[in-house]
């Protein structure tokens, strides 16, 4: 299990991005998460930019809901 401080380490991010990108049928949630991680952004930071809660971003990334367009 990863320690909380390891979640945003460059090595961990790179591994997660590669894992997500290898899925040819990438969901919208996985794409949001992949792009967020490629930009070294936290869910909280993305939430602030999108003017939503961090919980909303989490739901998007877990395909539990989708952003309003």
C-alpha positions in Angstrom: 0.0 0.0 0.0 1.3 3.5 -0.9 2.0 6.0 1.8 0.0 9.2 1.4 3.1 11.2 0.5 3.9 8.7 -2.3 0.7 9.4 -4.1 2.1 12.6 -5.8 5.7 11.5 -6.3 6.7 11.7 -10.0 7.5 8.0 -10.2 4.0 7.0 -8.8 2.3 9.5 -11.1 4.1 8.2 -14.2 3.2 4.6 -13.3 -0.5 5.5 -12.8 -0.6 7.5 -16.1 0.9 4.6 -18.0 -1.5 2.2 -16.4 -4.5 4.4 -17.3 -3.3 5.1 -20.9 -2.9 1.5 -21.8 -6.6 0.9 -21.6 -7.9 1.4 -25.2 -11.4 1.9 -23.9 -10.6 4.7 -21.5 -13.6 6.1 -19.7 -14.2 9.8 -19.2 -13.3 9.4 -15.6 -10.0 7.7 -16.3 -9.2 10.4 -18.9 -9.9 13.2 -16.4 -7.7 11.5 -13.8 -4.9 10.8 -16.3 -4.9 14.4 -17.6 -5.0 15.7 -14.0 -2.0 13.6 -13.0 -0.1 14.5 -16.2 -0.4 18.1 -15.1 0.7 17.2 -11.5 -2.6 18.5 -10.2 -4.5 17.5 -7.1 -8.2 16.8 -7.1 -8.6 19.9 -4.9 -6.8 22.1 -7.4 -8.9 20.8 -10.3 -12.0 21.4 -8.2 -11.0 25.0 -7.6 -10.4 25.6 -11.3 -13.7 24.0 -12.3 -15.5 25.7 -9.4 -16.8 22.4 -8.0 -16.0 20.3 -4.9 -13.2 17.9 -4.6 -15.8 15.2 -4.0 -17.3 16.0 -7.4 -13.9 15.5 -9.1 -13.5 12.2 -7.3 -16.9 11.1 -8.5 -16.0 12.0 -12.1 -12.8 10.1 -11.9 -14.6 7.0 -10.5 -17.3 7.2 -13.2 -20.0 7.8 -10.5 -21.1 11.1 -12.1 -20.1 13.3 -15.0 -19.3 17.0 -15.2 -22.0 19.4 -16.4 -21.1 20.8 -19.8 
